[in-house]
Amino acid sequence: MLVRYFRNPVLLKVVGTVVALSFLLVLVGYRNMVRVVLPVLVVLILFVFVRRYIVGRRNKLTRVEEEYLEKRFYKH
């Protein structure tokens, strides 16, 4: 029954984040966690946004490719 819930990738990431943060809280301690985890979290978020931007630019079609698809599928 739990497997059905954890097939949802968003829920899986949320649960994984909560488990990882709770593990780090025990391992590092609360005061040191703010000093350690927040900068790492900021760097990871920036990495994800930059990667998404690069992949998004790479996936855009060129003008020649768009014209080919318009002619191929009669969208003119």
C-alpha positions, -999 to 999 in steps of 0.1 A, spaced: 0 0 0 28 24 8 45 16 -25 16 33 -44 22 66 -26 60 65 -31 56 61 -69 47 98 -69 81 115 -76 71 148 -58 61 129 -26 93 108 -29 115 139 -31 97 156 -2 100 126 21 136 121 10 143 157 19 127 155 53 146 122 61 179 137 50 174 169 70 164 150 101 195 128 97 217 159 94 200 175 124 210 146 145 244 143 130 254 180 130 232 195 157 207 224 153 231 254 156 257 239 133 230 227 109 220 263 101 256 271 93 262 240 72 229 231 55 217 265 44 248 273 23 247 238 8 210 241 1 215 275 -16 242 260 -38 221 230 -47 191 252 -56 213 274 -78 227 243 -95 192 230 -102 181 263 -117 212 267 -139 209 231 -151 172 236 -160 180 268 -179 208 251 -199 187 220 -207 158 243 -217 179 263 -241 193 231 -256 158 216 -262 146 246 -282 142 241 -319 160 262 -345 141 281 -371 151 256 -398 138 227 -377 105 246 -370 100 252 -408 107 216 -415 81 205 -390 55 229 -404 61 216 -439 61 180 -428 29 182 -409 12 207 -432 8 234 -406 10 263 -430 
